[in-house]
């Protein structure tokens, strides 16, 4: 009987080792696949250009892939951006995005007819629209010509969204051009899933009294701890 119990213990130990090996191998495969996917994504983020498309309301939308990873990835790839975050006194942000834009306004050509018989000539101008306020006047006094800008304001608004490692930006100002977008998103760590349930159970084991393998069935409590997922 002692020999049988000893053999059973060895079988249990070997089975446990086999299960542990399979779990470790599965975890390694899952981790490597995740790292490979992240590396491919980050390679695209560092090499792809900004994509522009029209939204539902006709506004232009700029789309750009950004890095996915920990905060060290930001320091490794974008030193200047890392320094800017430090200057803002923000520690461990969830997302960091840098956007460089310029506003290319309309060009206006105006011709004034000068009446030489007048000692002073003044011409007002106003090229304002919904997105820019530009106004002033030109003044001619004898041989002196002056240009005075009384108002020069550009109105720009931005909407920014981040999803799946990509940044989406739009502005109601049609004169906005996107020159550069870069940044990083730090995904939240996934917590291992733990669950407890009650239900029917069927299993196999070794009957020490009758000295033979057996199958049992019944109702029991089970606990599951998911270390990795595919």
C-alpha positions as CSV (number, residue, x, y, z in Angstrom):
1,X,0.0,0.0,0.0
2,X,2.8,2.4,0.9
3,X,4.4,1.8,-2.6
4,X,1.1,2.6,-4.2
5,X,0.8,5.8,-2.2
6,X,4.3,6.7,-3.1
7,X,3.7,6.1,-6.8
8,X,0.5,8.2,-6.6
9,X,2.4,11.1,-5.0
10,X,5.0,11.0,-7.7
11,X,2.2,11.1,-10.3
12,X,0.6,14.0,-8.6
13,X,3.9,15.9,-8.4
14,X,4.7,15.2,-12.1
15,X,1.2,16.3,-13.1
16,X,1.5,19.5,-11.1
17,X,4.9,20.2,-12.7
18,X,3.4,19.6,-16.1
19,X,0.5,22.0,-15.5
20,X,2.9,24.6,-14.1
21,X,5.1,24.3,-17.2
22,X,2.2,24.7,-19.5
23,X,1.0,27.8,-17.6
24,X,4.5,29.3,-17.7
25,X,4.8,28.5,-21.4
26,X,1.4,30.0,-22.2
27,X,2.3,33.1,-20.2
28,X,5.6,33.5,-22.1
29,X,3.9,33.1,-25.5
30,X,1.2,35.6,-24.5
31,X,3.8,38.1,-23.3
32,X,6.0,37.8,-26.4
33,X,3.0,38.2,-28.7
34,X,1.9,41.3,-26.8
35,X,5.5,42.7,-27.0
36,X,5.7,42.0,-30.7
37,X,2.4,43.8,-31.4
38,X,3.5,46.8,-29.3
39,X,6.9,46.9,-31.2
40,X,5.1,46.9,-34.6
41,X,2.7,49.6,-33.4
42,X,5.6,51.8,-32.1
43,X,7.6,51.4,-35.3
44,X,4.6,52.7,-37.2
45,X,4.2,55.6,-34.8
46,X,7.8,56.6,-35.4
47,X,7.7,56.3,-39.2
48,X,4.2,57.1,-40.4
49,X,3.0,60.6,-41.4
50,X,-0.1,62.4,-40.4
51,X,-3.2,61.3,-42.2
52,X,-6.0,63.8,-43.0
53,X,-9.6,63.0,-43.7
54,X,-13.0,64.7,-43.6
55,X,-15.3,64.2,-40.7
56,X,-19.1,63.9,-40.9
57,X,-19.6,67.7,-40.7
58,X,-16.9,68.4,-43.3
59,X,-14.2,69.4,-40.9
60,X,-10.7,68.1,-41.6
61,X,-9.5,65.5,-39.1
62,X,-5.8,64.7,-38.5
63,X,-5.0,61.1,-37.5
64,X,-1.6,60.0,-36.1
65,X,-0.3,56.9,-34.5
66,X,1.5,57.5,-31.2
67,X,3.7,55.3,-29.0
68,X,2.3,52.8,-26.6
69,X,4.4,51.9,-23.6
70,X,5.7,53.0,-20.2
71,X,6.9,56.5,-19.5
72,X,10.5,55.5,-20.2
73,X,9.6,55.1,-23.9
74,X,8.7,58.8,-24.0
75,X,12.1,59.8,-22.5
76,X,13.9,57.5,-24.9
77,X,12.2,58.8,-28.1
78,X,11.2,62.4,-27.3
79,X,13.7,64.1,-24.9
80,X,12.2,67.6,-25.6
81,X,8.7,66.4,-24.9
82,X,9.8,64.8,-21.6
83,X,11.3,68.0,-20.5
84,X,8.1,69.9,-21.3
85,X,6.1,67.5,-19.2
86,X,8.5,68.0,-16.3
87,X,8.2,71.8,-16.7
88,X,4.4,71.4,-16.3
89,X,5.0,69.6,-13.0
90,X,3.0,66.6,-14.0
91,X,4.2,63.2,-12.8
92,X,3.3,60.0,-14.6
93,X,0.6,61.3,-17.0
94,X,-1.7,58.8,-18.7
95,X,-1.3,60.4,-22.2
96,X,1.2,62.9,-23.5
97,X,0.6,64.5,-26.9
98,X,2.5,67.3,-28.7
99,X,0.9,69.0,-31.7
100,X,2.5,71.6,-33.9
101,X,0.1,73.6,-36.1
102,X,0.1,76.7,-38.2
103,X,-2.7,78.9,-39.5
104,X,-2.3,79.9,-43.1
105,X,-4.8,82.7,-43.6
106,X,-6.1,84.1,-46.9
107,X,-4.0,86.5,-49.0
108,X,-5.7,89.8,-49.7
109,X,-4.6,92.2,-52.5
110,X,-5.9,95.8,-52.3
111,X,-5.3,98.7,-54.6
112,X,-5.9,102.3,-53.5
113,X,-6.1,105.3,-55.9
114,X,-4.2,108.2,-54.5
115,X,-5.5,111.7,-55.0
116,X,-2.4,113.9,-55.1
117,X,-4.5,117.1,-54.6
118,X,-5.4,116.1,-51.0
119,X,-2.8,116.7,-48.3
120,X,-3.9,113.7,-46.3
121,X,-5.3,110.4,-47.5
122,X,-6.7,107.6,-45.3
123,X,-8.0,104.3,-46.4
124,X,-9.6,101.8,-43.9
125,X,-9.5,98.1,-44.5
126,X,-11.2,95.1,-42.8
127,X,-10.5,91.6,-43.9
128,X,-12.2,89.9,-41.0
129,X,-14.1,86.6,-41.2
130,X,-15.4,84.0,-38.8
131,X,-11.9,82.8,-38.0
132,X,-9.8,85.9,-38.2
133,X,-10.2,89.6,-37.3
134,X,-7.9,91.7,-39.3
135,X,-8.5,95.5,-39.7
136,X,-6.7,98.7,-39.8
137,X,-6.0,101.7,-42.1
138,X,-3.4,103.2,-44.5
139,X,-2.6,106.8,-44.2
140,X,-0.7,109.1,-46.6
141,X,0.6,112.4,-45.3
142,X,2.6,114.3,-47.9
143,X,5.5,112.0,-48.7
144,X,4.9,109.6,-45.6
145,X,2.9,106.4,-46.1
146,X,1.9,104.6,-42.9
147,X,0.2,101.2,-42.3
148,X,-1.7,100.7,-39.0
149,X,-3.1,97.4,-37.8
150,X,-5.8,98.1,-35.3
151,X,-7.0,94.5,-34.9
152,X,-5.3,91.1,-35.7
153,X,-6.7,88.1,-34.0
154,X,-7.0,84.4,-35.1
155,X,-9.6,82.2,-33.5
156,X,-8.6,78.5,-33.3
157,X,-10.2,75.7,-31.4
158,X,-9.1,72.1,-31.2
159,X,-10.9,68.8,-30.3
160,X,-8.5,65.9,-29.4
161,X,-9.4,62.2,-28.9
162,X,-7.1,59.3,-28.2
163,X,-8.1,55.7,-28.9
164,X,-6.1,52.5,-29.6
165,X,-2.8,54.2,-29.7
166,X,-3.9,56.9,-32.1
167,X,-4.6,60.6,-31.8
168,X,-7.4,62.3,-33.6
169,X,-7.6,66.1,-33.9
170,X,-9.9,68.5,-35.6
171,X,-10.6,72.3,-35.7
172,X,-13.5,74.3,-36.9
173,X,-10.9,76.7,-38.4
174,X,-10.3,75.5,-42.0
175,X,-7.0,77.4,-42.2
176,X,-5.3,75.2,-39.6
177,X,-2.5,72.9,-40.9
178,X,-1.0,70.1,-38.8
179,X,2.7,70.0,-39.1
180,X,3.7,67.5,-36.4
181,X,2.0,65.2,-33.9
182,X,3.9,63.0,-31.5
183,X,3.3,61.5,-28.1
184,X,2.7,58.4,-26.0
185,X,-0.2,56.6,-24.3
186,X,0.3,54.5,-21.2
187,X,-2.2,51.6,-21.1
188,X,-3.6,50.7,-17.7
189,X,-2.2,47.4,-16.3
190,X,-4.7,44.6,-16.6
191,X,-5.5,43.0,-13.2
192,X,-5.6,39.2,-13.0
193,X,-9.1,38.0,-13.0
194,X,-10.2,36.0,-9.9
195,X,-13.6,34.3,-9.8
196,X,-15.4,31.9,-7.4
197,X,-18.4,29.7,-8.3
198,X,-20.6,26.9,-7.2
199,X,-21.6,24.1,-9.5
200,X,-21.4,20.4,-10.5
201,X,-18.0,18.9,-10.5
202,X,-16.6,15.7,-12.1
203,X,-13.1,14.5,-11.5
204,X,-10.8,11.5,-11.3
205,X,-8.6,10.4,-8.4
206,X,-7.2,7.4,-6.5
207,X,-9.2,5.6,-3.9
208,X,-6.8,4.8,-1.0
209,X,-9.3,2.4,0.7
210,X,-10.1,0.2,-2.4
211,X,-6.6,0.8,-3.8
212,X,-7.8,1.7,-7.3
213,X,-8.5,4.7,-9.5
214,X,-11.9,6.2,-9.4
215,X,-14.2,8.9,-10.8
216,X,-16.3,11.1,-8.5
217,X,-19.1,13.5,-9.2
218,X,-20.9,16.1,-7.0
219,X,-21.4,19.8,-6.2
220,X,-18.5,21.9,-5.0
221,X,-17.0,25.4,-4.9
222,X,-14.3,26.3,-7.4
223,X,-11.9,29.2,-7.6
224,X,-10.3,30.4,-10.8
225,X,-7.3,32.8,-11.1
226,X,-6.5,33.9,-14.7
227,X,-2.8,34.8,-15.0
228,X,-2.9,35.5,-18.7
229,X,-5.2,35.6,-21.7
230,X,-4.9,35.3,-25.5
